[in-house]
Structures are given as structure tokens and as C-alpha cells.
Amino acid sequence: MKKFYTMFASALTLGMLLSACGDGDTDENGGTVDEGDDNGQEEAAGDVDVSGLQIGTGSTGGTYYPLGQEMANVINANIEGYDDFDLSAVSTGASVENLASIGLGELELGMTVHLPALDAVDGSGEFEELDMTIDNFGFMGHIYPEVMQIVVRADADIETVADLEGMNVAIGPPGSGTQDAAKMILEAYGLEDGDYNAFDEGFGDAAGRLQDGNLDASFGLLGLPAGSIEELALQRDVKLLSLSDEAVSYIEDNSGYELMEIPADSYDFMDEPVNAITAYAILVGSTDLIDEDLGYEIVKALYENWESVSHDQGQHLDPENIMNGSDGLPMHPGAERFFEEQGYLD
């Protein structure tokens, strides 16, 4: 994680210097300081080039990146009132990096697990280590339920997470919800940093290593079923590890993740259910760079045309799920207006 923290510490310093040269200012944690200027948000939003907006996703081999690309395409095709509007999806380290980049004013939108978003609000978890509290973002809608899937080579003689001691294990990119959850799962089995050979990479790269036999296992906080796992299973015999009741209790006691049983028919290679943990993937947006009107139009364009998303996880964008993952989070004013208009806050 040192590389990630160093990168963001440098970015944070740069962001503070740039702010000192401009009209605004940031606090010591990288959050926005309110200097009492009621027009600050409108001025910031007015400075945004709507022809170059970005949504932070995740690694190219995970769920976020391809799904984020489709979401951006749907928004681009249906946005109203902004002739030059263009939103592109960019590959990132996922949840924590997306939230931190929004905090630094480097991203307009981001995809994240809802639990790191809660940490960002109060500066806990990884944000405590980053010395950041993010107060310039808002919830803009649910995307899909994320499920932690632990994939191992069938020939690696691994029956439980405890067997990963001394093994080559991909735990997800630095700053991702996958890595945060993976470390917690490993801790539940008494495994700490150094007890296994950690590879800080997304599931796309990890799948290639598993196929080549250079990795023994990979954690992936992915949609269910995950196309990348289905593709891997066509090339190599794999299986999913199931979490013990004791491990699930430890995780639920120390986080907001909850137990989910992966049905036996989720993948062709499965013959029995597997215990896993789950959380919500959500869309968040900068309240500095996206004003209420623009935020409203973005949310409206996406959730009124959600059926245009062909990705497997697009089905979960159904507005009947739109408030999942919102508890405890600030709402983007534009999204809140849409939610109120549609009766989702009732």
C-alpha cells in the first residue's frame, strides 16, 4: 500500500498548492473548506468543461470498467440541455482512489463500494491512513450488488482461506474495495501481511496469472456471475472458496459487509453453494465540479434509460434498487432532486 499512499500524498500536496493559487482552499485533510461563499459551488461547476467529464471505474479486467463504459455511453446519448456534453470512463484503482480523486478535484464522477464511501465521510479506514476526509461528494444512485469471489486453481491443493499461507495471492489493486475486503478476510483466518505473497493487481491481470499457473488464488469483488471468471474457467480448472461461519461473523462484526450465499448454479464449475460477503456498488459525484442541474440531468439520463445497458450487471440499475447503499451518505443535490421527484425518498 505504500506506493498508493505516497501517490496520493503527493497528489494531495499538489492539490493544496493549486488551490492556494486559485479562488478556493482546502483543509489539511484534502476536503473542501467552506469560506462562506454561497456562490462557490456554482462558480466551480461553471468552470467545468462538460465536453471532458470523467467517471472513475476500476481495473480493465473487473466489472467496473466495462460497466462504467456502458453507463457513460447511455448518459451521453440521453443527457438533455448540454450540447457539448461528453463523459468518458477511465480505468483506476477503484473505490478509494475514485473517492480520493473526487476529493482532490481530479474526477467528476466515480464508482465505489458503499463502505469505503462511508469511511470517506468520516475519515476512517483507509482514509485515516491517507489523512483525508472527503466532504465534496454525494450519492447519485445504486449500481449493483458486489460479491467477493475467491478463485483458486483446482490443482493448487487449497480447500480453505487458511491454506493461502505461503501462496501467491492477488488481493486487488491498492485503494480498491477488493483489497480492503481481501485483507479483512485473510485476517479472519489469522493471516497477516507477509504470511502470503501478495500481488496488488486487478482480476483481469490476476486471471492471466492464474491461467498460466503463476498465481494460486485471486480475490475479486465482482458482479455475479462475473464474465472474467467464466472466461478463466474455460481455460483452467478453478473453484471458489467458501467462507466459514466464524470468518463471516468476524467480517460482519468489523465491517458493513454481509453474508451472501453464491448459488450452486452461478457457474458451470460449481456443484454446491459457497458462502461469500457482499456490499453495494454505487455512483458518486463531486459537489464541487457538478452543480445541481448537471447532477440532476446525469442521474435522469442514466436511470430513465437503464435498460439500454447491456452488461450483465446492468439489470441492477433498475430504479427499484436506486437507493440501495445510500444509508449514511450525503446525497448529491441534483440526485436528491431526481429522487424526490420520482418518489424514491418516500
Beta strands, then each sheet from edge to edge (+ up, - down):
strand 1: 53-56
strand 2: 87-90
strand 3: 109-113
strand 4: 137-153
strand 5: 168-170
strand 6: 197-199
strand 7: 217-222
strand 8: 238-240
strand 9: 258-262
strand 10: 274-286
sheet 1: 2+ 1+ 3+ 10- 4+ 7- 5- 6-
sheet 2: 2+ 1+ 3+ 10- 9+
sheet 3: 2+ 1+ 3+ 10- 4+ 8-
end
